[in-house]
Amino acid sequence: MHLIRNIMKTILIITLLILFTPEKAPNLLSGHQGSENSENRANLDSLQIKSQIVRIVFWNVENLYDPYDDTTKLDDEFTSTGAKHWNWTKFSRKLNYTAKTLMAIGEWAPPAIVGLCEVENRYVLNKLIYETPLKPWKYKFIHYESPDLRGVDVALLYRPEIYKVIASRNISIRFPFDTLAQTREILLVKGVLFNRDTLSIFVNHWPSRRGGYLGSQPRRNYVASVLRQLIDSIQQTQPFAHIVVMGDFNDEPENESLKQVLMARTESIPMHDTTLYNLMGIRNKIRKEGTLKYRDQWSTFDQFVVSGALMSGHSGLKAGIDQVRICRSSFLMEEDNTYFGEKLNRTYSGPRYHGGFSDHLPIRLELIRRGR
């Protein structure tokens, strides 16, 4: 098995070197080379499915906009005449860099499930899954338009041969203390893994800290209370439900919204099936890392929270702190000449186009099925 893993990783590294240049991507889908890649993909997929390891990724991709002007949204800066001078060349580069990152995270094969935030619409998602090197894996996606003023939403990509979607819905957020404020909705998707394990997924992008932490805190606390009620409603009828909550929460695991309102524990003991556990919070106590950097300060705003039923693994499907990590691929980072160490290789650095990947690092969770 160890030899097979090494062979598969070697194949993936070679593939990624080919895919790094966006202009070469179409050549992978045709001719003799395409035939060989199809065989390799089949081997990679077979290995992932037989091992019954499910890789789940969450990533804030930093403003994945198309170059069109949507007159109903404040997206003017992401047009060719806008402040960001966004165009088809930059858009295509962004799509291919996103695809490259997801493939690198998957190791043997691209992840089975991917939560994304800061995607503009269905159009950019269609481009991502049908017109990049992700195409051979036949991803589907779930997306709803949200009332976010900037026009960025959350979405879920999934591979239907591994995760079969049963139902989905978007949960609107209406602040009772500020009826004019609008924010991203929570995406809830329910599906089945390997035709046997039901898994409910919540994808989040909570209100930002614009205006300062204290001034914006009530908004994040309110979204946390809505999410807590949704999870309670599931666990009242299904106390052993498998639940994964992921997102950019714009708060740390120990902040009030996550620790007190959502009640996501950052300690793994004691273990209860209906308790929520913040895997990034637990991990931070062992190995402190961040998913985004402001000046010299790293923060962990991107997190996985899971139900105790997944942590215990009593029903066969298990998650744990050993199966979660921050993905720090070398191409996502660059040298920080101002504050030392490393910083993120971003798409934009302030108003200046930098041509990188994102201002957040992706995070990955593996769910492992015990037994057959």
C-alpha positions in Angstrom: 0.0 0.0 0.0 2.9 2.3 0.8 4.4 1.7 -2.6 1.1 2.4 -4.3 0.8 5.7 -2.5 4.3 6.8 -3.6 3.5 5.8 -7.2 0.3 7.8 -7.1 1.9 10.8 -5.6 4.6 10.7 -8.3 2.0 10.6 -11.0 0.2 13.6 -9.5 3.4 15.7 -9.2 4.1 15.1 -12.9 0.6 16.0 -13.8 0.7 19.2 -11.8 3.9 20.3 -13.4 2.2 20.0 -16.8 -0.9 21.8 -15.6 1.0 24.7 -14.0 0.9 26.6 -17.4 -2.8 27.4 -18.0 -2.3 27.4 -21.8 -1.4 23.8 -21.8 -4.5 22.6 -20.0 -6.6 21.9 -23.1 -3.9 19.5 -24.5 -4.6 17.1 -21.6 -8.1 16.4 -22.8 -7.3 15.2 -26.3 -5.1 12.7 -28.2 -2.8 9.9 -26.9 -1.7 12.0 -23.9 -5.4 12.4 -22.9 -5.9 8.6 -23.0 -2.9 8.0 -20.7 -4.2 10.6 -18.3 -7.7 9.0 -18.3 -6.1 5.7 -17.3 -4.2 7.4 -14.5 -7.3 9.2 -13.3 -9.2 5.9 -13.2 -6.4 4.4 -11.0 -6.4 7.4 -8.7 -10.1 7.4 -8.3 -10.2 3.6 -7.7 -7.6 3.9 -5.0 -9.5 6.7 -3.2 -12.9 5.0 -3.4 -11.5 1.6 -2.3 -9.7 3.1 0.7 -12.9 4.9 1.6 -11.1 8.1 2.6 -13.1 11.2 1.9 -11.2 14.4 1.4 -13.1 17.6 2.2 -11.7 21.0 1.4 -12.7 24.5 2.3 -11.2 27.6 0.7 -11.9 31.3 0.5 -10.6 31.8 -3.1 -10.5 35.6 -2.9 -12.9 37.3 -5.2 -13.5 34.8 -8.0 -15.4 37.2 -10.3 -16.2 37.0 -14.0 -15.3 40.2 -16.0 -18.9 41.1 -16.7 -20.7 44.0 -14.9 -23.7 42.8 -12.9 -25.9 45.9 -12.5 -27.6 44.5 -9.5 -24.3 44.0 -7.5 -21.4 46.2 -6.4 -18.9 44.4 -8.7 -17.9 47.3 -10.8 -14.2 47.2 -9.7 -13.9 43.6 -11.1 -14.5 44.7 -14.7 -12.0 45.8 -17.4 -12.8 49.4 -16.8 -13.1 49.1 -13.0 -10.5 49.9 -10.3 -9.1 46.3 -10.4 -8.9 46.3 -14.3 -10.2 42.7 -14.2 -10.2 41.0 -17.6 -10.4 37.6 -19.3 -6.7 36.9 -19.0 -6.7 37.5 -15.2 -10.0 35.5 -14.9 -8.6 32.5 -16.8 -5.5 32.5 -14.7 -7.5 32.6 -11.5 -9.6 29.7 -12.7 -6.6 27.5 -13.5 -4.8 28.4 -10.3 -7.9 27.4 -8.3 -8.0 24.1 -10.2 -4.3 23.5 -9.7 -4.6 24.1 -5.9 -7.5 21.7 -5.5 -5.7 19.0 -7.4 -2.6 19.4 -5.3 -4.6 19.2 -2.1 -6.2 16.0 -3.2 -2.9 14.2 -3.5 -4.2 10.9 -5.1 -7.1 12.7 -6.8 -9.0 15.9 -6.4 -11.1 16.2 -3.2 -14.5 14.5 -3.0 -16.2 17.7 -1.6 -15.1 21.3 -1.8 -16.6 24.3 0.1 -15.9 27.6 -1.5 -16.5 31.2 -0.6 -16.1 34.5 -2.5 -17.4 33.1 -5.8 -19.6 35.4 -7.8 -22.1 33.2 -9.5 -23.0 30.0 -11.3 -21.1 31.1 -14.4 -17.7 31.1 -12.7 -18.5 27.7 -11.1 -19.4 26.3 -14.5 -16.1 27.6 -15.9 -14.2 26.1 -13.0 -15.6 22.6 -13.3 -16.0 22.4 -17.1 -13.1 24.5 -18.6 -10.1 23.8 -16.3 -8.2 20.6 -15.6 -10.9 19.7 -13.1 -13.2 18.7 -16.0 -12.3 14.9 -16.1 -13.5 14.5 -12.5 -17.1 15.5 -13.4 -17.8 17.7 -10.5 -21.3 19.1 -9.8 -22.0 22.1 -7.6 -24.7 23.6 -5.3 -25.0 27.3 -5.4 -27.7 29.9 -4.5 -27.5 33.6 -5.1 -27.2 35.5 -1.9 -28.1 39.2 -1.1 -24.5 40.1 -0.5 -24.0 43.6 -1.8 -20.6 42.7 -3.4 -22.1 39.7 -5.1 -19.9 37.0 -3.6 -21.5 33.7 -2.4 -20.7 30.3 -1.0 -20.9 27.1 -3.0 -20.2 23.4 -2.7 -18.5 21.3 -5.3 -18.9 17.5 -5.1 -18.0 14.4 -7.0 -21.3 12.5 -7.4 -19.7 9.0 -7.5 -18.6 9.6 -3.9 -21.1 12.0 -2.4 -24.7 11.8 -3.7 -26.7 14.9 -2.8 -30.2 14.3 -1.4 -31.3 17.9 -0.7 -29.9 21.4 -0.3 -31.2 24.8 0.8 -29.9 28.3 1.6 -30.6 29.8 4.9 -31.2 33.6 4.8 -29.8 35.8 7.4 -31.9 38.8 8.5 -30.5 40.8 11.5 -33.3 41.9 13.8 -31.2 44.7 15.1 -30.2 46.0 11.6 -32.9 45.2 9.0 -31.0 47.0 6.2 -27.8 45.0 6.6 -27.3 42.1 4.1 -24.8 39.2 4.2 -24.0 35.8 2.8 -26.5 33.0 3.4 -25.6 29.7 5.0 -25.6 26.8 2.5 -26.9 23.4 3.8 -26.3 20.3 1.8 -27.4 16.8 2.8 -26.0 13.7 1.0 -24.8 10.2 1.2 -21.2 8.9 1.1 -20.4 5.6 -0.5 -24.1 4.8 -0.6 -24.2 4.2 3.2 -23.3 7.3 5.4 -25.5 10.3 5.5 -23.6 13.5 5.9 -24.9 17.1 6.4 -22.7 19.9 5.4 -22.9 23.6 6.3 -20.9 26.1 4.2 -20.4 29.5 5.8 -18.9 33.0 5.2 -19.7 35.1 8.2 -19.8 38.9 8.3 -16.4 40.6 8.2 -14.7 42.6 10.9 -15.2 45.8 8.9 -15.8 48.5 11.5 -13.7 46.7 14.1 -14.1 43.5 16.1 -16.5 44.8 18.7 -18.6 46.8 16.3 -19.1 43.8 14.0 -19.3 41.1 16.6 -23.1 41.1 17.1 -23.5 40.1 13.4 -21.3 37.1 13.7 -22.9 36.1 17.0 -26.3 36.3 15.3 -25.3 34.1 12.4 -23.8 31.6 14.9 -27.2 31.5 16.7 -29.0 30.7 13.5 -26.5 27.9 12.7 -26.8 26.5 16.2 -30.6 26.3 15.8 -30.3 24.5 12.5 -27.9 21.9 14.0 -30.2 21.5 17.0 -33.1 20.7 14.7 -31.2 18.0 13.0 -29.9 16.4 16.2 -33.3 16.4 17.9 -34.4 13.7 15.5 -31.0 12.3 14.6 -28.7 12.5 17.7 -26.0 10.5 15.9 -26.1 12.7 12.8 -22.8 13.2 10.9 -22.4 17.0 10.6 -19.5 19.0 9.1 -19.5 22.8 9.4 -16.9 24.7 7.4 -16.3 28.2 6.5 -14.5 31.5 6.8 -16.0 32.7 10.1 -14.0 35.9 10.4 -13.4 34.9 14.0 -11.0 32.7 15.8 -12.0 29.4 17.4 -11.9 30.9 20.9 -14.0 34.0 20.0 -17.5 34.4 21.4 -19.4 33.6 18.3 -17.8 30.1 17.9 -17.1 29.2 21.5 -20.1 30.5 23.4 -22.9 31.0 20.8 -22.2 28.0 18.4 -20.9 26.1 21.4 -18.1 24.5 19.4 -15.6 23.0 21.9 -11.9 23.4 21.5 -11.2 20.4 23.7 -11.9 16.9 22.5 -12.6 15.4 26.0 -15.2 14.5 27.2 -16.8 13.1 24.0 -20.5 13.4 23.3 -22.3 12.6 20.1 -24.3 15.8 20.0 -21.6 18.1 21.0 -19.8 20.2 18.4 -16.0 20.1 18.2 -13.9 22.8 16.5 -11.1 20.8 14.9 -9.0 23.9 14.1 -9.4 25.1 17.7 -8.2 21.7 19.1 -5.3 21.6 16.6 -4.2 25.2 17.4 -3.5 24.0 21.0 -1.1 21.5 19.6 0.3 23.4 16.6 -0.6 27.0 16.2 -0.9 28.0 12.5 -3.0 30.4 10.6 -5.0 30.6 7.4 -4.5 34.3 6.7 -1.9 36.9 7.6 -2.3 40.6 8.4 1.0 42.4 8.7 2.9 40.1 11.1 -0.1 38.4 12.6 -1.5 35.0 11.5 -5.2 34.2 12.2 -7.3 31.1 11.9 -10.6 32.3 10.5 -11.1 29.2 8.2 -12.2 26.2 10.3 -13.9 22.8 10.4 -16.4 22.1 13.1 -17.8 18.5 13.4 -20.4 16.7 15.4 -19.3 14.4 18.2 -20.8 11.4 16.3 -18.1 11.9 13.7 -15.4 12.3 16.3 -16.3 9.1 18.1 -16.6 7.1 14.9 -19.1 4.7 16.5 -21.0 4.3 13.3 -17.9 3.7 11.2 -17.3 7.2 9.8 -14.7 9.1 11.7 -13.0 12.5 11.8 -10.3 13.7 14.1 -7.6 16.3 14.7 -5.1 14.0 13.0 -7.1 14.2 9.8 -7.3 18.0 9.5 -4.6 20.4 8.3 -3.9 23.8 6.8 -2.7 23.4 3.2 0.6 25.4 2.8 1.7 24.3 -0.6 4.8 26.3 -1.7 3.1 28.0 -4.6 0.5 29.5 -2.2 3.2 31.2 -0.3 6.0 33.7 -0.9 8.7 35.5 1.1 7.6 38.4 3.3 10.2 41.0 3.0 8.4 43.5 5.3 7.3 41.4 8.2 9.7 38.4 7.7 8.8 34.8 7.3 6.2 34.0 4.7 3.1 35.6 3.4 0.3 34.5 1.1 0.7 34.7 -2.6 -2.4 36.7 -3.2 -4.4 37.7 -6.3 -4.3 41.3 -5.3 -2.1 43.2 -2.8 -4.3 46.1 -2.0 -5.3 47.7 -5.3 -2.3 46.2 -7.1 -2.7 43.0 -9.2 -0.2 40.5 -7.9 -1.3 37.5 -9.9 -1.2 34.9 -7.2 -3.8 32.5 -5.7 -5.7 33.8 -2.7 -5.5 35.8 0.5 -6.5 32.7 2.5 -5.0 29.2 2.7 -7.2 26.2 2.1 -8.0 23.7 4.9 -8.5 19.9 4.4 -10.4 17.3 6.4 -10.3 13.6 5.9 -13.2 11.4 6.9 -12.2 7.7 7.3 -14.6 4.8 7.2 -13.7 2.1 9.7 -14.6 -1.4 8.7 -16.4 -2.5 5.5 
